[in-house]
Amino acid sequence: MGRIKPVLRRIKYRNIKSVGETVFADLLRSKPVYSDPADDVDEFADQLEQSVVAVLDERAPLKTSSKRCGRKSNRWLSVTAVAAKCKRRQLERRWKRTRRDADRIAYRAACREANANIIESRGSFYITNDSQRVLVTREHNGRLCASCSTRTRMRQR
């Protein structure tokens, strides 16, 4: 059971907010689309596009970033861990809104409870899956997967 790699999606964008309207208009007036427009409609459209892209390239260059698609896997979370996380987030929002010390104490208690539930849930998930992996490995080639058995023993201590 291998780890599922997230799919990366490349996004291209421009920081349009960095371009002032007057600066953009002044730069566009210096381009051939303003000083020497084409007579044909299609040529004028191409000229306009080239001029606007040239000004944007100068003032707001094209940037590229990567974004992961899909959700992170949380199949190892139990129902109680998910509920504890929801409660923790709810109490955090209340504390941020009210800034009361009592709300902060309740939020911190919920943090400790949620973290304990998450750790227990993750541990039980991996012990169960490692045990199944060990059984499958023994069935296929008669040997014990050393990393699986080591992790299982370490978690059971």
N, C-alpha and C positions, 0 to 999 in steps of 0.2 A: 504494500500500500504506500505509494510514493506521494510526495507532496505535490499538490496541483499548483503549477506556476500560473500567476495571473497574466492575462492577455494585456499587453501594452498598446495603447492607442496614441498615435502622434497627433498633436493639435498644433495648428499654426494660427497665430493671432498677432494683432498689432495693438500697441498701447495708444489708442486714439485720443485719450484724455491728455496726452502730452503735447498734442498739436493744438495751438491756439487758432481760433477762427481767422483772425486778421493776418497772422503769419501764413496760414494755409492759402488764404485768398491772394496775398501778395506774391507768394511763390508760384501760384497757378497763373497769375497774370503775366509772369515772366516766361511762361512756356509757349510753344508754337500754337497750341490750341486757342490761345487768346490773341496772340499777335498775328498769326497767319493761319486761320482756320481752313480746313479742306473744303472743297466745293461739293464733293460727293458725300452723301449721308453716311454710308458705310465707312468711308475713310475718316470722316469726322468722328464717328463713334470710336474707331480704333485710336485716333489721335487723342481724343478725350481720355480714354482709358489709360493710354500710355503716359499722358501728362499727370493724371491723378496718381497713378501707381508710382511714378518717379518722385513726386512730391512726398507721398507717404513713405517711400523707401528712405528718403532723406530725413524726414522729421520723426517718423514712427516705423523703424525697421521691423521686418517680419521676424517674429520669435517663434521658436518651436519648443514645446514641452511634451512630456509623456504622462499619460494618465492611465492608471490601472482600471481595467474594466472588470466588472463582476464584484461580488462581495467576498470578503474574507470568510474562510470557512470557520464556523463556530459550532460544528456538529457535536463537538465534545462537551458543550455546555448543557448542563441538566436544566430541567424546568425550574428548579429552585434557584439555580444560579442566574438564569435569565430574569426571574422575578426580583431577585435581590439587586441586580443591576438596574432595573427599572425604578425600584424604590430608591436606590442610591442617587440616581439622576434626578428624580423628583425632589428629594430632599436638598440636593445641591442647588437646584433652581430656586427653591424656597429660601435657602440661606442667602443666595446671591441677591435675591429680591429684597428681603427684609433686613439683612445684616445683623440679625439678633444672635446673641451668643448661644441661646438655647437651641436655635435651629442649626447652628454650626456643630454643636455637640451631637445632636441627632444625626446630622449628616456624616460626621466622622465615625459614629457607631455603625451606621449603614455601610460605610466604606469598608470597615473591618469585617463586617458580616459578609458583604458581597465578595471581598477578596478571598475569605476563607471558603466560601461556596465554590468560587471559580477554581481555586487550587484543588479542592477535593474532587470536583467534577472532572478536571483535566487528568488528575492522577488515576481516578477510577476508569476513565475512558482508555487511557494508554495501557493500563494493566490488563484490561479486558482485551484490547486489540493485540497487544504483544502476546498474550496467551494464545489467542487464535492464530497469530502468525507463527508461533513456535509449533503448534499442532500441524499447520499446513506444511511447514518446512520438514517436519519429521515424516509426514506422509509421502512427500515427494522424493526426498533423497536420504531419509534415515538419519540426518544429522540435525543437531540443535543449532539454531541461529544464535551465535554467541552474544551479539549486541542486544537481541531481544531478551534473552534470559538475564543478562546483566542488568538491563534497565528494569525488568520486572522485579528482580531481587532487591534492587536499590530502593524502589518505591514501596516495597512491602515492609521495609524496616521502620 
